[in-house]
Amino acid sequence: MSILVLLTYMGKDGGARKFAEEMERSGTAALIRGEDGNERYEYFFPFSESETVLLIDRWRDQASIDRHHASPMMGTIAQLRENAG
């Protein structure tokens, strides 16, 4: 059974969308999609909340999520989020 994680990123002045765009442009999202156990990693933009981004992130099991969270990738994500404002 897969584990589905829904995350919302909220920002100001388009910062959340800039973050998601940079995740894609930098190839970071593609690297996450290639991680063992990742089954889906996609960003969505709600019409009613222009400063919000929804991430749908699905993993094979908790061990896959734990490996991802323990990886250096989390530092990359945090830096991209900080740079986006």
N, C-alpha and C positions, 0 to 999 in steps of 0.2 A: 504494500500500500504506500503510495506517495504521500509526501507532506507538502502542503500548499502554504506558502507564506505570502501574505499581502502586506506590503509596506507603502506608506504614504510619505512622500517628501514634500515639505511645504517651504516656500521661500517668499522673497520679496523681489519686485522688479524683474521677474522672470528667472530668478536664480534656480528654482527647482527644475525648470525646463532646460536651462543651460547645463545643469549637472547631468541630466539624462542624455542630452545631446553629446556632451563630452565623453560620457561613458561609452557611447556608441562610436563616436569619431576616433577616440583613442585606442579602440580595440579591446578595452577592458571588459565590456559586456560580452564580447565574443569569447574572450578567455574564460570567463565564468561559465558561459554556455558549454565550453569544452571540458570543464572540470568533471571528474568522475562522480557520478551520481546526480548531476544537474539535468533536469528534464525540461525546464522552461525558465526563461529569464527575459521578460518583456516589459517595456514601459508603456503606460497609457496616460492620456491627458483628459481629465473630466471636463466636459463642456461648462459645467456650472461653477467650477473652481479653477480659475485661470492660474493661480499660484500653487497648484497642487499637481503632483505626479504620482501615479499609482504604479507600483512595481508588483508584477505577478512572478513569483519565484517558486518553482516546484523542484523538490529533491526526492531522490529514491528512498532515503531513510534518514534518521537523525544522525547517524555516523557521518553521512555525506555533508550535512549542514555543519556539524562540528568541525570537520576537516576544513571546510571553507572558512569558517569563522576563525580558525586558528592559523590560517595562511597569511602570508604577506599581502595578499590581495586586499585584505581589509584596510591596510594602511594606504594603499593606492586609492581605494574608494573614498576614504576619509579625506585625503588630500584633494581629490577632484571635487568633492562636496564643498570643502572649504574655499577652493578657488572660485567656485561658481557663485559664491555669496549666499 
